[in-house]
Amino acid sequence: MVEFFKKILRKYRWTSDILELYFLRRFYLTETGWLESRFRSRPMDRNRNPIPWLTYASIYFLNQVLSPELSLFEYGCGNSTIWFSERVGHVTSVEHDASYYELIKSSVGTLDNVDLIHFSSKDAYIQAIRSTGKKFDVVVVDGRERVECSKVAAECLTDGGVIIWDNSERDHYHTGVEYLLATGFKKIDFMSHVPIGHHQSCTTIFYKANNCFNI
């Protein structure tokens, strides 16, 4: 009798797992566009529109708080450049990889609210935001040398500016995260799955009082 019930439990567990995988694929993976992103190896929604390679939780939040009144600087261009350009007034994006820069340039060439910058030098890349001579409401740290870029970004924000740092959970970014916290920033972590990948990651928003996101 004991063995009989064990068989029933094992059978139910496998049935439950199969149903869970079905609904995960049918609703979450399809609705978020993860399946499209995975198949095409580019972050996009279910309708094949470009989205940032950030966590889905942060994308959902940013879609609610970004507005045409905001200016945005981005370390590391990509599909995110197009997505941000549709939600803020102006996007300036710097890229260090020449071939990738040309690829994205061909995609955003018709957008009049996007400026792309290419710097292959590490120092020039880090200082790219300063080279604009402007301050920005939003700075996205999602390229190379993120610790150093975050420090420069903090000095180039408007009074209500915020920093969006992707993959902030990685150990080698810890010193940069601690630096921002020590200089008066607070943070909100958005941990969830990401387009294309099988893993969870963290996108963190750093902000101070009276910020442009009203958080």
C-alpha positions in Angstrom: 0.0 0.0 0.0 2.8 2.4 0.8 4.4 1.8 -2.5 1.1 2.4 -4.3 0.8 5.8 -2.7 4.4 6.6 -3.5 3.7 5.9 -7.2 0.6 8.1 -7.1 2.6 11.0 -5.6 5.4 10.6 -8.1 2.9 10.5 -11.0 1.2 13.7 -9.7 4.5 15.5 -9.2 5.5 14.9 -12.8 2.1 15.9 -14.1 2.3 19.1 -12.0 5.7 19.9 -13.3 4.6 19.4 -16.9 1.6 21.7 -16.4 3.8 24.3 -14.8 6.2 24.3 -17.7 3.3 24.5 -20.2 1.8 27.6 -18.5 5.2 29.1 -18.1 5.8 28.8 -21.8 2.2 29.7 -22.8 1.9 32.9 -20.7 5.2 34.2 -19.2 7.6 33.3 -21.9 5.3 34.3 -24.7 3.8 37.4 -23.2 7.2 38.9 -22.3 8.6 38.1 -25.7 11.3 35.9 -24.2 10.7 33.2 -26.8 11.2 35.7 -29.6 14.3 37.1 -27.9 15.8 33.7 -27.4 15.1 32.6 -31.0 16.5 35.7 -32.6 19.2 36.4 -30.0 18.1 40.0 -29.6 16.0 41.5 -26.8 12.5 42.2 -28.1 8.9 42.0 -27.0 6.3 39.6 -28.3 5.6 41.8 -31.3 9.4 41.9 -32.2 9.8 45.5 -31.1 13.2 46.2 -29.5 13.5 46.3 -25.8 16.5 46.9 -23.4 18.6 44.0 -22.3 17.6 44.7 -18.7 15.5 42.7 -16.3 11.9 42.4 -17.2 10.9 43.8 -13.8 12.9 47.0 -14.4 11.6 47.3 -18.0 8.0 47.2 -16.6 8.9 49.9 -14.1 10.8 52.2 -16.5 7.9 52.0 -19.0 5.8 53.8 -16.3 8.2 56.5 -15.2 10.1 57.6 -18.4 8.7 60.7 -20.1 9.5 63.0 -23.1 10.8 65.7 -20.6 13.8 63.6 -19.7 17.3 63.4 -21.3 19.2 60.2 -21.1 22.8 59.1 -21.5 23.6 55.5 -22.1 26.9 53.6 -21.7 26.5 50.8 -24.2 24.1 51.2 -27.1 21.8 48.6 -28.6 18.1 47.8 -28.8 17.8 49.8 -25.6 18.8 52.9 -27.5 15.8 52.6 -29.8 13.5 51.7 -26.9 14.6 54.7 -24.8 14.3 57.1 -27.8 10.6 56.3 -27.9 10.1 57.3 -24.3 12.4 60.2 -23.5 13.2 63.5 -25.2 16.7 62.8 -26.2 19.2 59.9 -26.0 23.0 60.1 -26.2 24.7 56.7 -26.3 28.4 55.8 -26.4 29.8 52.5 -27.7 33.4 51.2 -27.7 33.0 48.4 -30.3 33.4 50.0 -33.8 31.5 47.2 -35.7 28.6 47.2 -33.2 28.5 51.0 -33.3 28.0 50.9 -37.1 25.3 48.3 -36.8 23.3 50.3 -34.3 24.0 53.5 -36.2 22.3 52.0 -39.2 19.3 51.2 -37.1 18.9 54.6 -35.5 20.0 56.7 -38.4 16.5 58.1 -39.0 15.9 59.0 -35.3 16.4 62.7 -34.8 16.5 62.5 -31.0 19.5 60.1 -30.8 23.2 60.9 -30.8 25.6 58.0 -31.0 29.3 58.4 -30.0 32.1 56.0 -30.6 35.2 55.9 -28.4 37.5 52.9 -28.5 39.8 54.3 -25.8 38.9 53.2 -22.3 39.5 56.6 -20.8 37.6 58.4 -23.6 34.7 56.0 -23.2 34.5 56.6 -19.4 34.6 60.3 -19.9 32.2 60.4 -22.9 29.4 61.8 -20.8 31.6 64.8 -19.8 32.6 65.4 -23.4 28.9 66.3 -24.2 29.1 69.3 -21.8 25.7 68.4 -20.6 24.0 67.0 -17.5 21.4 64.2 -17.8 18.2 63.2 -16.0 18.9 59.5 -16.5 22.2 57.7 -17.0 22.3 54.0 -18.0 25.4 52.1 -17.0 25.3 49.0 -19.2 28.6 48.8 -21.1 32.3 48.4 -20.2 34.1 49.8 -17.1 30.9 50.2 -15.2 32.4 51.0 -11.8 34.4 54.0 -13.2 31.5 55.0 -15.5 29.1 55.1 -12.5 31.4 57.5 -10.7 31.6 59.9 -13.6 27.9 59.5 -14.2 27.1 60.6 -10.6 28.8 63.9 -11.4 26.9 64.5 -14.6 23.3 64.2 -13.4 20.8 66.9 -13.1 19.5 67.7 -9.6 16.8 65.0 -9.9 18.9 62.6 -11.9 19.0 58.8 -11.5 21.4 56.1 -12.5 20.2 52.7 -14.0 22.9 50.0 -13.5 22.4 46.6 -15.1 23.8 43.4 -13.8 24.5 45.1 -10.5 24.5 41.8 -8.6 28.0 40.9 -10.0 30.7 40.8 -7.4 33.2 42.9 -9.4 30.7 45.8 -9.4 30.4 45.8 -5.6 32.8 48.7 -5.1 30.9 50.9 -7.5 27.6 50.2 -5.8 29.1 50.9 -2.4 30.5 54.2 -3.8 27.1 55.4 -4.9 25.5 54.5 -1.7 28.3 56.3 0.3 27.7 59.5 -1.7 24.1 59.7 -0.8 22.2 57.6 -3.3 19.5 55.1 -2.3 18.7 52.1 -4.5 15.9 49.9 -5.7 16.9 46.4 -7.0 14.8 44.9 -9.8 15.7 41.2 -9.8 14.1 39.0 -12.4 14.7 37.1 -15.6 16.1 38.8 -18.6 15.5 38.6 -22.4 17.4 35.8 -24.2 19.1 34.4 -21.0 18.1 31.5 -18.8 19.3 33.2 -15.6 18.0 35.9 -13.2 19.9 39.2 -13.0 19.5 42.5 -11.2 19.0 46.0 -12.6 19.4 48.7 -9.9 18.1 52.2 -10.0 20.1 54.7 -7.8 18.3 57.9 -6.8 18.2 60.8 -4.4 15.4 62.9 -3.0 13.2 64.8 -5.5 14.3 62.6 -8.3 12.8 62.6 -11.8 11.1 59.2 -11.3 9.3 60.4 -8.1 10.6 57.5 -6.0 
